[in-house]
């Protein structure tokens, strides 16, 4: 049941497109937190059950949809903890990001900005998921010797560039 089904008065303000992506990403996060391969497999089951793969190329990441984050998180979990399983996420993550970079996806790349806007902090050690975004992120050194990154482009949805 979606939020607008249970609270119809918000239909025009806060409509939800579904909850399958929420179930899938929740299972990934719980699987990671509990070191539980069954939950990682369950995430794949939700992804398949709600046929999310067919929606991925045109998906946006916003308050209603976390679909683009699912294969990226799944890839990072597998790369960091292969014993948990989930080796099928990387081609999906790469395909989604390839579509954004090439302009075929729902997202567009903007001009550059400081990483703090994207990551919320100056990085002293880049997180592993940055590897998936490496074609659009450059790393350098601050004078202090700490690593700093600069986003050469960001993903933007519904924007004029």
N, C-alpha and C positions, 0 to 999 in steps of 0.2 A: 504494500500500500504506500503510495506517495503522500507527501505532506499535504498537497492540495486536496487529496481525496478525504483525508481525515479532518481537515480544516478548510472547507470550501470557500470561505470568505476571502482567502488569500490567493485564490486561483490566478487573478490577473497580476498579482504583485510578486508572487514567490512560487511560481509553478516549477515542478521538478520533472525532469525527463525520465527518471527511473532510479533504481537503487542497486542494480547489478554491479556497477563499477565500485560502489561503496562497499559491497560485500567482498568483492575480489581484493581490493586494496587493504581492507581490514584484515582479511585472512593472511595476506602477506606480512603486514605489520605484526600481527599476533604470532605468526609462525616464526618470525625473526626474534621477537621478544621472548618467546618460550622455547626457542631452539627446537621447533616441532615440524618435521617434514610433512606430517599429515595435513597441517594447516596450509603449508605451501602448496601441496597438491590440491587442497580444497579451493585455493585461490584460482588455480587453473580450471577447476571444475566450474566455478562461478563464471569465469571469463568465457568458457565454452557454452555454458547453459544460457547465458544472456546474449550470446552471439556478439560479443564485444569486438572481436577481431574485424568484423565487417564494418564497424563504425569508426575504427581507429584513424584511418586516413583523414577523415573530415572532423575529427574530434578537437575540441578546445579544452584547455585547462582553466576552469573557473569554479565559482561557488557551487555550481550544479553538477559539474562533471570532473572527475579525477582520472578519466580514462587514459590520457596520455602518460600519466605518472605510473600506471600499473606496470607496463613492460619495462620501464626504466628502473623502477624499484625492484622488480623481479630479477632483472639482469644483475643489479648490484648485489642483491642477496646471494645469487648463485655464484658470482665472482668472488665474494667474500667468504661464503660458507657453502661450498659445493656439496657437502654432505647432506644439506637440506633438500637438494634436488631443485628442479625448476630451470633446467638448462634450455628450455624453448623460448625464453623471453627475449634474448638478445636480438634475433632477427626482426622481431616486432619493434623493439625500441629503435634499432638502426633504421628500419623502414620508415617509421614515423618521423624521425629526425631528418632523414634524407629528403622526405617530402617537404618538410619545412624549409630546409636549406635550398632546395631547388625551386621553391615557390609553388609546388603542386599541392601542398596541404592547406588547411584552414588558417594556419599561422603564417606570418610574414616575418622576415628579419628586418630589424630596425638598424639604424646607425649605432655606433658604439656608445658605451657608457662605462662608468666605473662598476666594478664587481659588487660594490656594497649595495647597489640597487637590486641586483639579482640574488646575491647570496646573503646579504645582510651583514657582512663583516669583511674585514681584510683577512685574507687567509694566510695562516702560517704553514698549514699543510693542506693541500687541496684534497677534498673528499674524493673518494673513488668514483662517484658518479660523474664527476667532471670529465672523466675519460671519454664518456659518450658525447660530450659537447666540445671536445678538444678542437674540432675544425672551426669553431666560432669563438674560442676563448684563447687569449694569449697570456702567458705567465711571464713575469719579470721579477726583478729584485728591487726592493726599496733601498734607499741609502743606508738604512739601519741594518740591512742584511736580511730582513724578513721578506718572505715571498709576497708578491702582490699580483693580482690578476686584473686584467682589463677585458671586459666583454666587448668584442669587436662588433657584435650584433646581438640583439635579443629577439625572442619570439614575441610577436604582437598579434593579437586577434582582433578583427573588426577595426582596423585602423587604416588610415590613409598615410602612405609613406611616400 
